[in-house]
Amino acid sequence: MSNTSAIHDSPAARLRVASRVGAAVLGGYAFAWGTVAAVTSLLFAAGMAFHDAEFLGAVAGLLAYLAAFLCTVATRRLAMAWLVLPGAGALMTAAASFVQSLLT
């Protein structure tokens, strides 16, 4: 076995890969959840029918998840992905909740 493959098989390298996959899956989910909530509530507040706004929100969430996943896999600073994705998802969800409270 060559020396470079031994470096890539180390437990630290496996932990980094697992952390990156976890950030991409879980952080991407939080980001997509916030995107769906924000887009749906903003479109409904703008006068679009609820089911149309819900469908467009779901499509936007799917695209946001894909973008977040790919950006997390490609980023050099994994800690930023762990902070930015859930944080942005929480902020968008809070904004959607605020918009919904104004509608009632």
C-alpha positions as CSV (number, residue, x, y, z in Angstrom):
1,M,0.0,0.0,0.0
2,S,1.3,3.4,-0.8
3,N,1.9,6.1,1.8
4,T,-0.7,8.5,0.4
5,S,-3.5,6.0,0.7
6,A,-2.7,5.4,4.4
7,I,-3.2,9.1,5.0
8,H,-6.6,9.0,3.5
9,D,-7.7,6.0,5.5
10,S,-6.9,7.5,8.8
11,P,-9.7,7.9,11.4
12,A,-9.2,11.7,11.3
13,A,-9.9,11.8,7.6
14,R,-13.0,9.6,8.0
15,L,-14.2,11.9,10.7
16,R,-13.8,14.9,8.4
17,V,-15.7,13.2,5.7
18,A,-18.5,12.2,8.0
19,S,-18.6,15.8,9.4
20,R,-18.8,17.2,5.9
21,V,-21.6,14.8,4.9
22,G,-23.5,15.6,8.1
23,A,-23.2,19.3,7.6
24,A,-24.4,18.9,4.0
25,V,-27.4,16.7,4.9
26,L,-28.5,18.3,8.2
27,G,-27.5,21.9,7.4
28,G,-28.9,21.7,3.9
29,Y,-32.2,20.4,5.4
30,A,-32.4,23.3,7.8
31,F,-31.6,25.8,5.1
32,A,-34.2,24.2,2.7
33,W,-36.8,24.2,5.5
34,G,-36.3,27.9,6.0
35,T,-36.4,28.6,2.3
36,V,-39.7,26.8,1.9
37,A,-41.2,28.6,4.9
38,A,-40.0,32.0,3.8
39,V,-40.9,31.7,0.1
40,T,-44.3,30.2,0.9
41,S,-45.3,32.9,3.4
42,L,-44.0,35.8,1.3
43,L,-45.8,34.6,-1.8
44,F,-49.0,34.1,0.1
45,A,-48.7,37.5,1.7
46,A,-48.1,39.0,-1.8
47,G,-51.5,37.6,-2.9
48,M,-50.8,34.3,-4.5
49,A,-53.1,31.4,-3.8
50,F,-51.9,29.3,-0.9
51,H,-51.4,26.0,-2.8
52,D,-49.5,27.8,-5.6
53,A,-47.3,29.5,-3.1
54,E,-46.8,26.2,-1.3
55,F,-45.8,24.5,-4.6
56,L,-43.3,27.2,-5.5
57,G,-41.9,27.2,-2.0
58,A,-41.3,23.5,-2.3
59,V,-39.5,23.9,-5.6
60,A,-37.4,26.7,-4.2
61,G,-36.6,24.5,-1.2
62,L,-35.5,21.7,-3.4
63,L,-33.2,24.0,-5.3
64,A,-31.9,25.5,-2.1
65,Y,-31.1,22.1,-0.7
66,L,-29.2,21.1,-3.8
67,A,-27.2,24.4,-3.7
68,A,-26.5,24.1,0.0
69,F,-25.4,20.4,-0.3
70,L,-23.1,21.2,-3.2
71,C,-21.6,24.3,-1.6
72,T,-21.0,22.4,1.7
73,V,-19.2,19.6,-0.1
74,A,-17.0,22.1,-2.0
75,T,-16.2,24.5,0.8
76,R,-12.9,24.6,2.5
77,R,-14.2,26.0,5.8
78,L,-16.5,23.3,7.2
79,A,-17.1,25.1,10.4
80,M,-18.7,28.0,8.5
81,A,-21.1,25.5,6.8
82,W,-22.1,24.2,10.2
83,L,-22.8,27.8,11.4
84,V,-24.2,29.4,8.3
85,L,-26.7,26.8,7.0
86,P,-28.6,26.2,10.3
87,G,-28.4,29.9,11.2
88,A,-29.7,31.1,7.9
89,G,-32.5,28.4,8.0
90,A,-33.5,29.6,11.5
91,L,-33.5,33.2,10.4
92,M,-35.7,32.5,7.3
93,T,-38.0,30.4,9.5
94,A,-38.3,33.3,12.0
95,A,-39.0,35.7,9.2
96,A,-41.7,33.4,7.7
97,S,-43.3,33.1,11.2
98,F,-43.3,36.9,11.5
99,V,-44.9,37.3,8.1
100,Q,-47.5,34.7,9.0
101,S,-48.3,36.6,12.2
102,L,-49.0,39.7,10.3
103,L,-51.5,37.9,8.1
104,T,-53.8,36.8,10.9
